[in-house]
């Protein structure tokens, strides 16, 4: 089974961390950026985003930080 990741980003001008789920991560960078835009509620680009945490799902549930 391939690793399944969730990624948390900080976005310039947005007060809270933005967590992007495994389905968007698996779909690729365009889907990740679209999910960030959806959560933030405004247009953003990669220059405004910084990855701060990555977690990998493990068999049986749960996550391992990475």
N, C-alpha and C positions, 0 to 999 in steps of 0.2 A: 504494500500500500504506500502511495506517495504521501509525503508530509503535507499536512494541511495547516496553513498559517493564518493568523489574524495579525494585523499590524496597527499600531497606534501612532498617530501623527500629531504634531503641533502645527497649527496653521496661523500665520501672521494675522493679527487683528481679531482672532477668535479666542475667547477666554478659556475654553475647555479642550482637553484632548479629544481627538476624533478617532474612534476605533472602526477599522474597516474589517468586515467579516471575511471568512474563508472563501465564500463563493466569489466575491469580487476579486480577492487576491488571486484565486485560481484562474479567473477570466482574463487577467492581465492588467497592465498599467493603465490603459484607458478606462477600464471599469473601476479601478481603484480611485482614479481622479474624479470620475463621475460620482462615486459614492461620497467622496469628501465634499464635493460641491453640493450634493443633496443635503448632507448633514449641516453644512455651514450656512446654506441658504443664499449663497452668492457665488459668482464666478471666481475661481482660483486657478492658479497654475502651479507647476512643480516648484518654481522658485519661492513660493510662499509656504511650502510644506517641508517639515523635517520629521523623518522617522525617528521615534524615540523608544519603541518597544515592539518586539516581535514574539509571538507565542505560537507554539506548535502543538496541535492536538495529538494526544497519544491514545493508543488502544484502550478501550474501556472508559473513555471520557477523561476530562481534565486537560490541563495544558502544561507545557514546559516552557519557561521563558527562554528567550534566545537573544 
